[in-house]
Amino acid sequence: MGEIVGAGIVAHVPTIMLPEATRRELNHGEDTTLVAGLERLRREVFETADYDTVVLLDSHWATTVEFVVTAHDRRAGLFTSEELPRGMCRIPYDFPGDPELAHAIAAHDEKHGTWITPIDDQYLPIFYATVNPWKYLGVEGKRWISIGVCQTADTEDYLRLGRAIADGIAATDRKVLFIASGALSHTFWPLRRIRDHEASGLEHIFTPEARAADEERIDWFREGRHDRVLQTMPEFLAYKPEARFGHYLTMAGALGEERLSAPGRLFSAYENSVGTGQVHIWFDRPAAGWTAPRANRGGLRHDPHHHVDPHHHEEPLHA
């Protein structure tokens, strides 16, 4: 029986692919902590953990009528970003996929009231929310598969996707690391002002309110209070988390939703990227399991019978 042995929210911002000298030039002589954080995450987790496959929820890959999971035997090529080809150009990538796991995940869509399709087309595009983390965290011989967000999905749909992923993993013998590849609040500065906000300082987050919302959730993540994050999703959506926070919601859906109690370890500082909130935060599987009882620290009362309203209206996601 397979299982998820570790999971985390990982930033994939274009800055991490720039030479160090360029990064420092953009950041008043300092380097972003996101690069050192990825290097440490590789050393402490990806090179030491016992796992077979990385499942990555790609917040840049937006589908429309279904979720799609990559089912290739291998993906290889050169990646140039359509968004920022000046900074991400002809990046080589080459890693094995996991068709068996992809099909096992898709086989559980109907059970959870959703739609998941495995695709192995060699011409299927790849996005930097997958390529950038792999360049830092990819280890020889470890399989990687990506799953896209869906621009017509809401919070409940992402939780259902996570449940299907968990069942698909359990139906195999795979030990999995799950990457939620994406940001927290995600509003860019307008073009005529964006170059004034390229440094990582938090004064450049788009609004003080967005910064406060991000920092509140980081505190909850560190405390293992995923129940608070999920119960306040309608409020957080006002700050436009990347892909409606589908990357995190899918992870939570796979690990127990409001019962998820794993505390997070920060692998970077909380930083700005042209208005958006970025952080690396990793959740190790607790010895007693992902949903081990948490200490009562007050605040929102945890209601195990509470579920997100699937009819709650959310703004459409624009890819």
C-alpha positions in Angstrom: 0.0 0.0 0.0 1.5 3.3 -1.1 1.6 6.5 1.0 2.6 10.2 1.0 5.8 10.4 3.1 6.3 14.2 2.8 4.7 17.2 1.3 5.2 20.9 0.9 4.4 24.3 -0.6 7.3 25.2 -2.9 7.8 28.6 -4.7 8.8 28.4 -8.3 9.4 32.0 -9.2 11.5 32.9 -12.3 14.1 34.7 -10.1 15.4 31.3 -8.8 16.6 30.5 -12.4 18.6 33.7 -12.8 22.4 33.8 -12.1 23.3 34.8 -8.6 24.8 38.1 -9.7 21.6 39.0 -11.4 19.5 38.0 -8.4 21.7 40.2 -6.1 21.4 43.1 -8.6 17.6 42.9 -8.3 17.7 42.7 -4.6 20.1 45.5 -3.4 23.0 43.2 -3.2 21.3 40.4 -1.2 20.3 37.0 -2.6 16.8 35.6 -2.3 16.5 33.0 0.4 14.4 30.9 -2.0 17.5 29.5 -3.7 19.3 28.5 -0.6 16.1 27.0 0.7 15.7 24.8 -2.3 19.3 23.6 -2.0 18.7 22.8 1.7 15.4 21.1 0.9 17.2 18.9 -1.6 19.9 17.9 0.9 17.6 17.4 3.9 14.6 15.8 2.2 14.9 14.9 -1.5 18.3 13.2 -1.2 17.6 11.4 2.0 13.9 10.5 2.2 12.7 7.0 1.2 10.4 7.7 -1.8 9.8 6.5 -5.3 7.8 9.3 -7.0 7.2 13.0 -6.8 3.7 14.2 -7.5 3.6 17.9 -8.3 0.5 20.1 -8.5 1.4 22.6 -11.1 -0.3 26.0 -10.5 0.7 27.3 -14.0 -0.9 24.4 -16.0 -4.6 25.4 -16.3 -7.1 23.0 -17.9 -10.8 23.7 -18.4 -13.1 20.6 -18.3 -11.1 18.1 -16.2 -7.9 17.7 -14.2 -5.0 16.2 -16.2 -2.2 14.0 -14.9 1.0 13.3 -16.9 1.3 9.6 -17.8 4.6 9.6 -19.7 7.3 7.0 -19.3 9.8 9.8 -19.6 9.7 13.6 -20.2 12.7 15.3 -21.8 13.5 18.3 -23.8 14.3 22.0 -23.6 12.0 24.5 -21.9 11.6 28.1 -22.9 8.9 30.0 -21.0 6.3 31.8 -23.0 5.9 34.2 -20.0 9.5 35.2 -19.5 11.7 33.8 -22.2 14.5 36.2 -21.4 15.0 34.6 -18.0 14.0 31.0 -18.6 15.4 29.9 -22.0 16.3 26.5 -23.3 16.4 24.9 -19.8 17.1 21.1 -20.2 14.9 18.7 -18.4 14.9 14.9 -18.4 13.1 12.7 -15.8 11.2 9.4 -15.7 7.4 9.5 -15.2 5.1 7.1 -13.5 2.3 5.9 -15.8 1.1 3.3 -13.3 0.5 5.9 -10.6 -1.0 8.4 -13.0 -3.6 5.8 -14.2 -4.2 4.7 -10.6 -5.0 8.3 -9.6 -7.3 8.8 -12.6 -9.2 5.5 -11.8 -10.5 7.1 -8.5 -12.1 10.2 -10.1 -15.6 8.9 -10.3 -15.6 7.7 -6.7 -14.8 11.3 -5.6 -17.2 13.1 -8.0 -14.5 14.6 -10.2 -12.8 14.1 -13.6 -9.1 13.2 -14.0 -7.5 12.2 -17.3 -4.0 10.7 -17.8 -2.2 12.0 -20.8 1.1 10.7 -22.3 1.2 12.8 -25.5 4.9 13.6 -26.1 3.9 17.1 -27.2 2.0 18.0 -24.1 3.4 21.4 -22.9 5.4 21.6 -19.7 5.5 24.6 -17.4 8.0 26.3 -15.2 6.0 25.5 -12.1 7.2 21.9 -12.8 10.6 22.6 -14.4 12.0 25.0 -11.9 11.4 22.8 -8.8 12.7 19.8 -10.7 16.0 21.6 -11.6 16.7 22.0 -7.9 15.0 18.9 -6.4 15.2 16.3 -9.1 17.2 13.3 -8.0 18.5 10.6 -10.4 16.1 7.7 -10.8 13.2 9.3 -9.0 10.0 9.5 -11.0 8.1 12.8 -11.4 4.5 13.4 -12.5 2.5 16.7 -12.7 -1.1 17.5 -12.3 -2.6 20.7 -13.6 -5.1 23.0 -11.9 -8.5 23.6 -13.6 -9.8 27.1 -14.3 -13.4 26.0 -13.7 -12.6 24.3 -10.3 -13.4 25.6 -6.9 -12.2 24.8 -3.4 -14.3 21.6 -3.1 -13.1 20.4 -6.5 -9.4 20.6 -5.4 -10.2 18.7 -2.2 -11.9 16.0 -4.2 -8.8 15.8 -6.5 -6.6 15.4 -3.4 -8.8 12.6 -2.1 -8.5 10.8 -5.5 -4.7 11.3 -5.5 -4.5 9.7 -2.0 -6.6 6.7 -3.1 -4.6 6.3 -6.2 -1.3 6.3 -4.3 -2.8 3.8 -1.7 -3.7 1.5 -4.6 -0.1 1.2 -5.6 3.2 0.5 -3.7 4.5 4.0 -4.3 6.0 6.2 -1.6 5.4 9.7 -2.7 6.6 13.2 -2.0 3.9 15.8 -2.8 4.9 19.3 -4.1 2.3 22.1 -4.0 4.1 24.3 -6.5 2.8 27.9 -6.2 2.5 31.1 -4.2 0.4 32.5 -1.5 -1.2 35.9 -2.3 -0.6 36.5 -6.0 -1.3 40.0 -7.3 1.4 41.6 -9.6 2.3 45.2 -9.6 1.2 47.0 -12.9 3.8 47.0 -15.7 4.8 50.7 -15.4 5.6 50.1 -11.7 6.7 46.4 -11.6 10.4 47.2 -11.9 10.2 49.2 -8.7 9.1 46.1 -6.8 11.6 43.3 -7.8 13.4 43.1 -4.5 12.3 40.4 -2.0 11.5 42.8 0.9 8.0 42.5 2.3 7.3 46.2 1.8 6.8 45.2 -1.9 3.9 42.7 -1.3 1.0 44.2 -3.2 -1.0 45.4 -0.1 -0.3 45.3 3.6 -3.6 43.3 3.9 -2.3 40.6 1.6 1.0 40.4 3.5 -1.0 40.0 6.8 -3.1 37.3 5.3 -0.1 35.4 4.1 1.8 35.7 7.4 -1.3 34.5 9.3 -1.4 31.4 7.2 2.3 30.8 7.5 1.9 30.9 11.3 -1.0 28.4 11.0 1.1 26.1 8.8 3.9 26.1 11.3 1.4 25.2 14.0 -0.2 22.4 12.0 -3.5 24.3 12.0 -4.6 23.3 8.5 -8.2 23.5 9.8 -7.9 27.2 10.2 -6.5 27.6 6.7 -9.4 25.6 5.2 -12.1 27.2 7.3 -11.0 30.7 6.2 -10.6 30.0 2.5 -13.4 32.4 1.5 -11.5 35.3 3.2 -8.1 34.3 1.7 -9.6 34.2 -1.8 -10.0 38.0 -1.5 -6.2 38.2 -1.8 -6.1 36.1 -5.0 -3.8 33.2 -3.9 -2.2 31.7 -6.9 -4.6 29.3 -8.8 -7.1 29.9 -6.1 -4.7 28.0 -3.8 -5.5 24.8 -5.7 -1.9 23.5 -5.2 -2.3 23.6 -1.4 -5.9 22.6 -1.3 -5.1 19.5 -3.3 -2.3 18.6 -0.9 -4.7 19.1 2.0 -7.3 17.0 0.3 -4.8 14.1 0.0 -3.7 14.3 3.6 -6.8 14.6 5.6 -8.2 18.1 5.1 -9.2 19.7 8.3 -7.9 16.8 10.3 -4.4 17.4 8.8 -2.2 18.3 11.7 1.4 18.2 10.5 3.4 21.3 11.4 5.5 22.9 8.7 9.2 23.7 8.6 10.2 26.9 6.8 12.9 26.4 4.2 13.0 30.1 3.2 12.0 33.4 4.5 8.6 34.8 3.4 9.5 37.0 0.4 8.0 39.2 -2.2 8.2 38.5 -5.9 6.8 41.6 -7.8 3.9 41.8 -5.5 3.2 38.2 -4.7 3.9 36.2 -1.5 6.4 33.4 -1.8 7.7 30.8 0.7 9.0 27.2 0.9 7.3 25.3 3.8 7.7 21.5 4.2 5.5 19.1 6.2 7.1 15.9 7.4 4.9 13.0 8.0 4.4 12.9 11.8 5.2 9.5 13.5 1.6 9.2 14.5 0.3 10.0 11.0 -0.8 13.0 9.0 -4.0 13.4 11.1 -2.6 12.8 14.6 -4.5 14.8 17.2 -3.2 18.3 17.6 -2.8 20.3 20.8 -5.6 22.7 21.4 -4.1 26.2 21.0 -7.3 28.1 21.0 -8.6 30.2 18.1 -11.1 28.8 15.6 -12.8 25.8 17.0 -12.0 22.7 15.1 -15.2 21.1 13.9 -14.6 17.6 12.3 -18.0 17.8 10.6 -17.4 21.1 8.9 -16.9 21.0 5.1 -16.4 23.7 2.6 -19.6 24.7 0.8 -19.3 23.3 -2.7 -21.8 25.9 -3.9 -19.7 28.9 -2.6 -19.2 31.2 -5.6 -15.6 31.9 -6.5 -14.1 34.2 -9.2 -13.0 32.4 -12.3 -9.3 31.6 -12.6 -7.4 33.2 -15.5 -4.5 31.2 -16.7 
